Amino acid sequence: MPETTLPDLVADLVASRHAGGYRFKVQQRVLRQFADHCRRQGYPDGSITKEAIDGFLYGRHLRSATVRRNELALRQLADHAQAFGWDAYTPAAATRVRVRHQPPYVLTDDEVHRLFAAIDSQAMSCYSNKALVDSVLFRVLYGAGLRVSEALNLTLSDVDTNVGTLRIRDSKNGESRTTPITGRLAATLHTYTAAAHPAPEHSDYVFYSRAAGRPINQATVYTRFRGYLTDAGIPHFTGGPHPHSLRHGFAVANLRRWAADNVDLAVMLPYLACYMGHADLRGTQYYLRLTADAYPEVMAKAQIRFGYVIPAPPEDQL
């Protein structure tokens, strides 16, 4: 019987996690990098030493959050190796992560108008389709509250402009959902897909740069967004604005609208959570606090039902 190798152990662990319903993509990449590290350094199979792990974890200039993530991945590998009879060192996972609480940026109504005016003013070019794509892509982010990854993952089969729905597959929480959109946004998508996909295939990505079979890279979206902020005269700084700010804006705009219409926010919050693909209400309650901070007129109405979510500020800040 052939001896089990470290790549074999990694592959077996990844397969077991996938079978259990876990995505495990990041951990898979880390463990493969560790196996490559051990191969390059000449560590033999049959054991995982402290020296091998320390050299991989702490021998490079990595952010503390990255080191912590890698420690947790290697702890799982060590447990798996021990089950196969290997002598495997288990890292302590003691790296402390410095958490920076940077409040998200919410674009004002004026900034939203200026931003989309800048996006829509891009000239058509034979070298790039961004003038065609970005006007619709960023409207989907703002008008449907999608994560950037969710929008870029849309294929033509996920978009039903007749009914007015988007099918979001394999979202952040590993679940799928069907999201209704406004008739105006559905009409915009219908016109766009007819122009951008003259020979449509169901598997084509809705938003692409060169080939319909490949989606736009998230880094490209971020870079373009920075350019549009400059064109609109909106300053960029650490923490925002960024493309995810459009998702924030969607949630805040709905909460403002409901408050203005005297709708019971306690009733509407679960609907917003489901629509945005939150695993539970905590993420949506976060938007409620964000709305109250950015728009004080919402605070009084929100406090009536959500005083436990939105604590009063300290007296020295009043």
N, C-alpha and C positions, 0 to 999 in steps of 0.2 A: 504494500500500500504506500503510495507516494507520501512524502512528508509534507505537512501543511506549511505553507509559506505565509509571510506577513501579508502580501497582497491577497492571498486566499482568505485570510481572516477578515481583512477589510471588506472584501466582496461579500462574505457570508454575513457580516454584521449589517452591511447596507441592505442586503436582501431581506434580512429579518425585520429591519425597521420599516422597509417599504411594505412588507407583508402585514405589518401591524397598523398600517395606515398613516405612517409618518412620512413627511416629504424628505427630510434628511439630506437635502441637496448640499447645504453649506458644510455640514459635518462630513459628508462623503468627500468633498474636495479637500478638506483639512486632513482627513485620514490618508488619502492618496498621496498628498504632499509629504506626510510623515513617512509613509512607506518608501517614497523616493529618497527622502533624506537618509533613512537607514541603509538603503542600497548604496547610495553614494559614499556614505561613511564606512561601509563594510561591516555593519553589524549583522551577525548571523541570525538565521531563523531559529525559533525554539524558545526565545526569551525576548522581553522588552525591558531594557535596562534604564536605570535612572539617568545615566549619562546620555543615552540616546534621546530620551524625552526632554531633559534639560537643554540639550544642544538645539533641539528643534523649537522649544517654547521660548527660551530666554536668550538665545544666541543672536537674535536679530532685534533691530529697533522697531518694535511694534507697539501700537496703542494698547493701553491696558485692557480695553474692551475686547480687542482681538485676542490678546493672550488669554484672557478669561474664557472666551469662546473656545479656543483651542484646547485649553485645559479640560473643559467639560467633555469635549469630543474624545480626547485621549483617555479620560477616565472610563468612558464606555468601552473603548477598545481594550483597555487593560482587563476589565471585567470579562469581556468576551474571550480574550486570550487565556485567562486563567481557567475558564470553563473548558478549554481545549487542552489543559494540562501544561500550559506555558508558565514560566516564572516571569510575571509581568509586574513592573513597578507602577503603582497608581499615583498620579500627581495629586497634590493636595487641593488644587483649584482654589488657592488662597489669594490670588491677585485681586486687589481692590480696584473697582472701576470708579473712575471719577465721573459722576453724573452732573451734567450741566443742564439746568432747567431753563431752557431758552423758550420763552413764550412764542407760539406760532404767530405769524403775521397775517392779519386780515386786511385785505384790500378795501379801501373805501369805495363808495359808489362812483365817485369821480375817477378814482384810479382804475376801476374796472372799465369804465367807458374809454379812458385814454389808452389803456392797454390794448383793448380790442381794436381801437382805431389804428394803433400802430401795427398790429398784426395784419389787419385787413388792407393796409396801405402797401404791403410788399408787392413789388413788381413781379410779374410772371417771367420765368427764365427757361431757356432751353437746357440749362445745365442743372437745374434743381426743381423739384416739385413742391418745395416748402410753402410757396405762396398758395398753392392749391390745398395742401394737407393741413397746415398749421391753423388756418382760420377755422377749420372744422374740429381738429383735434382738441384745441384749447377750449372750444365751446362745449365739447363733450365733457371735458374735465370739470368745467364750471356748471354746466347745465344738468349734469347727471351725477355730480359728486363722486366721480370715479377716482381711484388711485391711478397714477400714471401707468403702472404695470398692467392694470386691468384694461385700460384703454388701448395700450399697445398690443395686448394679447387678443383683441377682438378680431375675429375672422368674419368674412361675409356671411357665413352661415349663422353667426351669432346676432346679426342685425336684422330685425323685422320692421321695416319702415311702414308697412301697411297697418300692422297692429300698434306699432310704436313701442317696441321693447328691445332691450339689449340683454343678451345672455352672458353673464360673467362666469367664466370657468376657472376653477382652481385659484381662488382668490387668496388673500393673505392668510386667512384662517383655514385654508384647505377645503373650503366649501364653494359651491356654485349657487348662483341666484339669478333670477330674471328681474330686470329693472325696467319699469315703465318710464317713458320719456315724453316730453311735451310734443304736441303736434308740430310745433314750429321746429324743434330740434330734429324730429323725424323727417320733416320735409328737407331740412338742410342736409341730413345724411343721405337722403334719397338722391338729391341733386349731385352731391359730391361723389357717391359711389358710381353713378352713371358716367361721370367725367373721368374719375381716377381708375375705373376698372372697365374699360371698353370690351374686354373679353373675360368676364368674371369666372372665377372658379371658387367653389364653396370654401376651399381651404386657404384662399388668399387672405392676407392680413389687410384689414381695413386701412390702416395707416402704415405706409411704407415710404422708403426714400429712393431706392433703386429698383428693387424687384418685389413684386407683390407677394412672393413667397417668403420674404424676410421682413420682420417688423423694424420700425425705427428703434435705434438704441436709446436707452433712457438718458445717457450722457448727452446725446445730440439734442434731445428735447430740452434739457436743462440749459445747454449753451444757447440755443435759439431763444429761450425764454429770457435769459439775461440780456440778449440783444434787444428784444422788444421792450424790456423795462427801460433801457437806455433811450430808445426812440421815443418812449412815452414820457420821459423825464421823471421816472420813478426810481429813487435811489435803491441800490441793493446793498445789503450788509449781512453780517453773520446772523443767521436765523431767518432771513427772508428779505424780500418776498422770493418764493420759489414756486415751481409748478404745483406743489401740493397745497399752496395757499389758495388755489382755485377750489380745491375740495373743501378746505376750511370755509371759504366764502359761500359755497353751496349750503352747508349746514347752517351757518349764521344767518343767511338770507331767509331760509325757511323759518327759523326760530323767530326772527324779527317779524316776518309776515304773520305768523300765527299769533304772536303777542299783540300785534296791531289789530288783528281781527278778534281779539279776546277769546281765542281758542284755548282750551285747557291743555297746557303744555304737558301735564302728567299723562294725558291720554295719548298725545301725539309723539312723545319721546320714543316709545317702543317701535312705532312705525318708522321713525327716522333711523333708528338703530338697525332695523331689518333692511331698509333701503340701502344704507351705506355699507352693509356687510360687516357690522361690528359683531364680535362674538358674544358680547353682553352689553348691558346698559352703561358700563363705566366709560367707554369711549364717547358715547353720545352725551352723557352728563358733562363730560369735559367740554364739549362744544357749548353746552348751556352756560357754563361758567365763562367761557370765552366770549359768548354773546353779551352777557351781562357786563363784562369788563369793557368791551368795545362800545357798547350802546347802553348807557346808564338808564335810559327810559324803559328798558326791558327788565331791569333789576327788580323793581317793585312787584311786577307781575310774577316774575320767576320766584321771588322769595316766598310768595304765598304758598306755593306747593313744593318748593325745593330749597327751603332754608337749610336743610341738612346737607345739601350738595354745595350751596354757595354760601360759605360762612361770611359773616360781616368782617370788614377790614379792621385792623387794629385802630384804636382810638387816635394814636399819634399820626395816622394817615388821613384822618377825617378833616 
